[in-house]
Amino acid sequence: MVLPTVTFSNGHKMPMFGLGTYLSQPGEVEEAVKYAIDTGYRHIDTASFYGNEKEVGIAIREKIKEGVITRDDVFVTTKLWSNAHKESQVVPTCKKSLDNLGLEFIDLYLIHWPFAFKEGEELLPRDASGKLQLSDTDYIDTWKGMEECKRLGLARSIGISNFNSEQITRILTAATIKPVNNQIEMSLNVNQEPLIEFCKKHDITVTGYSPLGRPGNRYGVKNSWDHATIQSLSKKYSKTPAQIACRYVFQMGAAPIPKSITKERIKENFNIFDFALTDEEIKSIQSISTGERVAEMKEAKESIHYPFNIPY
Ligand SMILES: NC(=O)c1ccc[n+]([C@@H]2O[C@H](COP(=O)([O-])OP(=O)(O)OC[C@H]3O[C@@H](n4cnc5c(N)ncnc54)[C@H](OP(=O)(O)O)[C@@H]3O)[C@@H](O)[C@H]2O)c1
C-alpha cells in the first residue's frame, strides 16, 4: 500500500497518517514506534513536552540501521513547548530536541501552543498557590526563532499547532517563511471544517490530533463511538469505530495521528485505506459532533493568546 501524502507549500511532503506518542512512556514508546514502522507508518509525532523524544529517536534510528527505512522515508514532527517562546530560546531548544532524537534535522517543527508560560526549565511553571505562570511573549517573536531553525537546516519545515484563524492571519502577515502546517484537535466530536477550509485557503496543511477522542481521558469526555451513527457505519464497512474515526479525519483533509502503544491497535488504526465514507456519511458524522475537546488547556485561558475564545 502506498501511504497518501500531502505536499507543503515549500515542496516537502508529509504522509497523511502518523503515530501519536503523547502519554507513551519511556520504556514502551520505543517498541510502539518500531512496530509502527514495521507496520508501514512513515510519520511519527512527538514533542519536547512528552518527555519521550530520546526513545522515539532510538526506535527510528534502529529501523534506519536495520535497513527497514532510510531517514528520508520517515517524517518526524516535534514541537516547541510554551516555556521557551522567547525568540532567543527557540534555536537552542530545537537543538536540544535534535540531540534527544539523535537526528540531524526535524521534518516539521511546530509551535505547540500560541500562548507562552514563564520562560525557564519548568514545563508548567507555577506560583506558590499552584497557579500556572503565563508570559506575555508574543508568538510572532517565537516565529522569528522558528524561521531561524528552518534557515539553519535544523527543521525542513516549520508550522504551528492549536492556532485559530485570527492568529494564523497575524502570523502570515508577519512571517518571512510561512507556516506549512497547523496541528489541531480533530475527532468525531470536534468538527474542524471551517478552520481546515481557512488553512487550505492559505496553503497550510492540517494534521488532526486526538482523532480517537483519547478514550479514557481524565476529563470524562466521551468519544461518540457508541452513537448509533458510528455503530451503523462500523457495521456497514466492517471497520471498528476507531477506524471510522481515523477515516473521517483523513477524508476531512487532515492527517490523523492516533496514539497507541498496543500492537493490535497500531495495526488496526492504520488499516483505513481500503474504504471510503460517502459525502452523506461525512455530513451525518458532522451532525453528531458535540464540540467537546480533550485538549483545552483551560489553565491558560487568561492568556491573551488563548486560541479557543473564538469559534475557529
Ligand atoms: N498538538 C497538540 O497540542 C496535541 C494535543 C494532543 C495530542 N497530540 C498528538 O496527537 C496524538 C494523538 O492524540 P491523543 O494521544 O491525545 O489521543 P488519541 O490518539 O485520540 O487516543 C489515544 C488513546 O486511545 C487508545 N487507543 C488507540 N487505538 C485504539 C483503538 N483502536 N481502540 C481503542 N482504543 C485505542 C490508546 O491506548 P493504548 O496506547 O493503550 O493502546 C490511547 O489511550 C498524541 O499522541 C500526540 O502525538 C497533539
The ligand as a Tripos MOL2 file, in Angstrom:
@<TRIPOS>MOLECULE
LIG
   48    52     1     0     0
SMALL
NO_CHARGES

@<TRIPOS>ATOM
      1 N1         -0.5560   19.4530   19.2030 N.am      1 LIG1
      2 C1         -1.1820   19.2000   20.3230 C.2       1 LIG1
      3 O1         -1.4720   20.0930   21.1460 O.2       1 LIG1
      4 C2         -1.5780   17.7910   20.6300 C.ar      1 LIG1
      5 C3         -2.5060   17.5350   21.6560 C.ar      1 LIG1
      6 C4         -2.8750   16.2160   21.8850 C.ar      1 LIG1
      7 C5         -2.3350   15.1970   21.1150 C.ar      1 LIG1
      8 N2         -1.4040   15.4620   20.1490 N.ar      1 LIG1
      9 C6         -0.7840   14.3760   19.3290 C.3       1 LIG1
     10 O2         -1.8420   13.5730   18.7790 O.3       1 LIG1
     11 C7         -1.6630   12.2250   19.1900 C.3       1 LIG1
     12 C8         -2.9820   11.5130   19.3300 C.3       1 LIG1
     13 O3         -3.8190   12.1280   20.2900 O.3       1 LIG1
     14 P1         -4.0890   11.5530   21.7750 P.3       1 LIG1
     15 O4         -2.9550   10.7080   22.2010 O.co2     1 LIG1
     16 O5         -4.4660   12.7240   22.5970 O.co2     1 LIG1
     17 O6         -5.4230   10.7020   21.6040 O.3       1 LIG1
     18 P2         -5.9680    9.5490   20.6390 P.3       1 LIG1
     19 O7         -4.9510    9.1490   19.6460 O.co2     1 LIG1
     20 O8         -7.2730   10.0300   20.1530 O.co2     1 LIG1
     21 O9         -6.2380    8.3710   21.6760 O.3       1 LIG1
     22 C9         -5.1910    7.6570   22.2810 C.3       1 LIG1
     23 C10        -5.8130    6.6430   23.2380 C.3       1 LIG1
     24 O10        -6.6050    5.7120   22.5050 O.3       1 LIG1
     25 C11        -6.2310    4.3930   22.7960 C.3       1 LIG1
     26 N3         -6.3950    3.6430   21.5340 N.ar      1 LIG1
     27 C12        -5.5870    3.6820   20.4460 C.ar      1 LIG1
     28 N4         -6.0900    2.9340   19.4550 N.ar      1 LIG1
     29 C13        -7.2320    2.3970   19.9140 C.ar      1 LIG1
     30 C14        -8.1780    1.5180   19.3380 C.ar      1 LIG1
     31 N5         -8.0480    1.0810   18.0920 N.pl3     1 LIG1
     32 N6         -9.2520    1.1480   20.1200 N.ar      1 LIG1
     33 C15        -9.3910    1.6100   21.3830 C.ar      1 LIG1
     34 N7         -8.5160    2.4470   21.9720 N.ar      1 LIG1
     35 C16        -7.4540    2.8410   21.2390 C.ar      1 LIG1
     36 C17        -4.7980    4.4710   23.2600 C.3       1 LIG1
     37 O11        -4.4990    3.4160   24.1550 O.3       1 LIG1
     38 P3         -3.1560    2.4960   24.0850 P.3       1 LIG1
     39 O12        -1.9960    3.3940   23.7830 O.co2     1 LIG1
     40 O13        -3.0970    1.9270   25.4440 O.co2     1 LIG1
     41 O14        -3.3860    1.4770   23.0060 O.co2     1 LIG1
     42 C18        -4.8030    5.8040   23.9970 C.3       1 LIG1
     43 O15        -5.2750    5.6520   25.2930 O.3       1 LIG1
     44 C19        -0.8980   12.3870   20.5120 C.3       1 LIG1
     45 O16        -0.3630   11.1830   20.9600 O.3       1 LIG1
     46 C20         0.0790   13.4470   20.1440 C.3       1 LIG1
     47 O17         1.1390   12.8980   19.3710 O.3       1 LIG1
     48 C21        -1.0440   16.7570   19.8850 C.ar      1 LIG1
@<TRIPOS>BOND
     1     1     2 1
     2     2     3 2
     3     2     4 1
     4     4     5 ar
     5     4    48 ar
     6     5     6 ar
     7     6     7 ar
     8     7     8 ar
     9     8     9 1
    10     8    48 ar
    11     9    10 1
    12     9    46 1
    13    10    11 1
    14    11    12 1
    15    11    44 1
    16    12    13 1
    17    13    14 1
    18    14    15 2
    19    14    16 1
    20    14    17 1
    21    17    18 1
    22    18    19 2
    23    18    20 1
    24    18    21 1
    25    21    22 1
    26    22    23 1
    27    23    24 1
    28    23    42 1
    29    24    25 1
    30    25    26 1
    31    25    36 1
    32    26    27 ar
    33    26    35 ar
    34    27    28 ar
    35    28    29 ar
    36    29    30 ar
    37    29    35 ar
    38    30    31 1
    39    30    32 ar
    40    32    33 ar
    41    33    34 ar
    42    34    35 ar
    43    36    37 1
    44    36    42 1
    45    37    38 1
    46    38    39 2
    47    38    40 1
    48    38    41 1
    49    42    43 1
    50    44    45 1
    51    44    46 1
    52    46    47 1
@<TRIPOS>SUBSTRUCTURE
     1 LIG1         1 GROUP 0 **** ****
